[in-house]
Amino acid sequence: MRTHVLPRRSLLAVTLAAVAAPALAQPARPKRVVATFTVLADMAQNVAGTAVLVESLTRPGAEIHDYEPTPLDVVRAQAADLVLWNGLGLERWFERFFSRVNGVRDAVLTLGITPVGIGGGPYANQPNPHAWMSPTLALIYVENIRRALTAVEPQHEAAFQANATAYAAQIRAVDARLRERLATIPAERRVLATCEGAFSYLTRDYGMREAYLWPINSEDEGSPRQVRALIDAVRRSRVPAVFCESTVNDRPMRQVARETGARFGGVLYVDSLTGPDGAAPTYLKLLEANAETILRGLTAAPAAR
C-alpha cells in the first residue's frame, strides 16, 4: 500500500498555515448570578431570561434569617459574577459571609425602599425586611435587579429591559387580583394573625391589620409571653383564623388556635418558595397562594367559641 507523502515545501507551507490560523473562538461563559434565597432568585431569573444563569444559595423551604452558609456556598459565590441580597437586616449572616468572597459584585435589592418599622420586642424600630411581600415594592426589586444585571452584562441591556417590563406587568396584574379578592373580606375580620410579623407590607397595601407571635424569626420563637399576648389579641378582635409560615414550627400558633377557638387557617409562604410541585414555586404563585389561604380562612363561617 502506497502512502502519500507531501513534498517538503508543501509540508512546511501547511505547518506555517496552521500556526498562523487563529484559534477557534471558544463560546463565552454565561454570566452567573447567586441570590441569597429562592424568592430573589426567581425574580432575578425572570429579568435575566436566558442570558444569565441564576441560582439561590438556599434551597426551597430553608429559613433565611439565621441561615448558616457552608464552605460550598462561599465557593459558589466566589465563582459568581454578581451576588444579590435583600438587605434591611434580613440576612443577618450575609456581611460576614460576603467578607470571605473577593472581587465579586453585589447588589442590595431593597435600595430605594422606605421600610416599615418593627413595632415591638427586641427589634423595635428596626426595619421590617420583608418588603417583597408588597407587590408594589416588588417593582423596585425588579428595577434594582435590571440595573445590577446590566452592569455585569451590558450587551444584554435591551433584553433585560424587555424582560423587566414584562415581569412588572405580571406583578401589577397579580396585585390587582389580590386587591380585588382581599377587599371581599368583611371589615371586622380583616386581621391577619401569623407566626412571624412578616406581613406588615402586605397588610398595609390591602387595608388589613396585623398580629403575630414574634416580630422576626430568631432563636426566641413561641415563648409563653408571645403566645399569651397573641391569645389575648385574637380573643379581643374575635379573629376567625390564624396562620403560620412554611419555614417555622407552627406548634405555638396551633396552641393559640386551640385556646381561642380560632381555626388554624393554613400555611403562608414568605421567606422561601416551594419546590416545583408545591403551592408556591414562583414569587407570583407565592402571592396568589397566600391570598387564597387568607381569603379562605377569614371568610369561612365562624367556628364555635
N, C-alpha and C positions, 0 to 999 in steps of 0.2 A: 504494500500500500504506500503510495507516494504522499509525503507530507509537503504541503505548500509552504515555502519559506519566503518571507518578504526580503527583497534586496535590502542591503544595509542602509542605503539612503532613505528608502521608503519606511523602514522600521524607525529610523531616527525622526522622520517627519511626524509619524503617528505619535511617538512618545512626546515630542515637543508640543503637539496639538493638545494632547491630553493634559499636559501640565498647564498650558495656557488657558484651557477651557475653565469657565467659572464653575465653582462647586454648585451642585443642585441646591436651590434655596430650600431651607427647612421651614415647614409651616410654623408660624408664630404660636407660641404657647398662649392659650387664652388666659386672660387675667383672672385671678381668683379672689373672691371676697369671702370673709368669715364674719358672721354676725354672732352676737353673744347668745341669742336664743331664737327659737323657731319662728316666733311672730315676725321679728325683724328680718329673718332670712327669707320668709315668704314675701314680705313687702319688697325686699331688695330684688328677689328673683323676678317679680312682676315688672319692675323697672328695667332690669338688666336684659330680660329676654334671653336670647341665645348667645349674646355677645360675651357674657361673663359667666364664670362658674361661681355659684353661691352655695355656701354651706353654713350650718349652725354649729356652734361649739356644743350646745346642749341638745340632747335628744328629746323627742316628744314625751311629755309627761314629767320632765325634770323641773324641779323648783329652782328658780333663778337667783333669788336674793342671796342665799348663802351657799351657792354652788361652789364646789371645791375643784378647781381646774387640775387636770392631770398633766404630767410631762408631755404626753402626746398632744394635748391642747396647745401647749407652748410651741411645739413643732408645727402644728397646723397653722397657727397664727403667724409664725415666722416665715412660713412658705407663702403666705398670702400677700397680695398687693394692697389690700385695704381691709381694715377691721372696723365693723360698725357696732356701736353700742348705744344703749338708751340714755344713760346718764340720770341726773336727778336723784342719785343715790340708790338706784335700783340694784345695780351690780356692785355690791359692797366689796367684792373681791377684785374688781377689774384693774384698778390702778396698780396694785401690787403685781398682779398677773402681767399686765402690759409692760411693766418696767423690765421684764425679762425678755422682751421682744425688741429687736434692734432694727431701725431703719424702715419700718412699715408704717404707712399712713393709717390714721384712724379718723373717724367722724362720729360725733355725738349727735344723735338724731332728734333730740328734743331742743336743739338750738332754735331760739326764736319763740319758744312756748312759754307763756306765763303760767307757772304751776299753781295748782290749788294747794293750800297748806293743810297739813295733817292736824286734826282738831284736838288731839289729846294724847296722854300717855307719854312714854319716854321719847317719842318722835314728834312731840307737839311743835307746830310751826315750821317743821321741815317740809320740803316739797313732797307731795304725793307723786311718785314716779310713774304711775300707770296712765300716762296721758294718751297712749294709743287706744284706750277704751272709748275715747271720743272720736267718732268718725271725722268730725270737723278738724280736730287736731291731727288726725292721721294724714290729712292732706299736707301738713307741714313736714311730717316724716317723709312722705313721698318726695317732696321737693328737696329736702336735705339729702336723700338718697341719690336723686338725679344729679345734684351738684357734685357729690362725692364720686360717683361713678364717672362722670365726665372728666373730673380732674385726673383720674388714673387711666382713662381710656378715651381721650378726646376725639379720636377718629369715629367713634360711635355716638357722638353727641346727638345727632338727629334721631337715631333710633331710641336713645334713652328719653328724649323729649317726647317722642310719639308714644312710647310705652307708658311714660308717667301720665300723660294727658288721658290716655285710655283708661288707665287704672284709677285715676282720680275720678273719672266719670262713673266707674263702677262703685267706688266708695260713696259718692254722692247719692247714687241710686239706692244703695242699701240704707243709707242714713234716712232717706225719705220714707222708705218702707218701715223702718224701725219707728220713726216719729209717728207715723200713722197708726201702727199697731199698738204701741205702748200708750198712746193717747186714749185708747179704749178702756184702760184700767180705771175704775172708779176712784175719785179723788181721795176718799178715805182709806183706800188700800194701796196708795202709791208710796209704800215704804219698802225699800229693798234691804233686807237683813241678811248679811253674809258673814262668812268667817273672817276674811281679810277686808280691810277698808280700801278695796281696790276699785271701787265703782264711783268714786267722787265725781269724775268727769262725765261718766255716763248718766248718773242721776241728775247732774246739773243740766246736761243737754236736753233731757227728756222730762224735766219738771217733776222729779221724784225726790223723796227724802231717803237718807242713807242711815243704816245702823249696822254695827259689826262687832265681832268679838275682839279682834285685835287690829291695830292700825296697819302694821306691816308684818309680813311673815318673818319670824325670828325664832330664837330658842324659847321665847316666852309666849306660848300659844295655848289658849284654852285654860287659863288659870281660873281658880274658883271665883275670884273677883270679877274677871271678864265675863264669865258665864252668868253670874248673878246680875251684873249690870244689864246684860242683854235680855235676860229673862224679864226683868222689870220693864225694859223699854218695849218689848214685844207685848207684854200684858197691857201696858199703858196705851199703846197705839192699836191694840187688837189686830196685830199683823196676822194675816191668814196663812202665810207660808214663809219659811226661812230656807236659805240656800248655802251651799259651801263650794269652794273652788276645787278643781280637779287635782291640784298638786299638794293638797294638805289633808290631814286627817279630819274627817267630818264628825268624829265622835262627840266633841263638845257641842256642835250645833244640833246633833240629834238629841242631846240632853236638853237643850233649850226647847226643842220641839215637844219633847215628852212633857216637860214641866209647864208649858204654856198652853198646850193643846193645839198649837200651830202645826201645819203639815211640814214635813221635810220636802221642800219643793223640787229638789234635784241638784244636779251638778252644773256649775258655771265654769267657763274657761277664761283664763286671764293671762297667766304667765307662760303658758305653753299651748301649742297646738296638739292635736291628737295625731296618731298615725293615719294613713290614707283611708282606712276603713272606719275611723271614728267619726264623731259628730262635728269635729272642728278641725279638719285637715288643712284649712287655709284661714287667713285672717278674716276674710269676708264671711266664710262659713261660721267662724267663731262668733262674730257679731250676731248673725241670724239665729244660731243655735241658742245663744244666751237670751235673746229677745223672746223666742218661743217658750223657753223654760220659765222665764219670769212671767210672761203673759199667762201661761197655764196655771202657775202657782198662785198668782194674785187675783185671778178672775174665777177660779173654781168655787163651788158652793162652800160656804164656811163650814169648818169642822166643828163638831160638838165640843164645847169647852166645859 
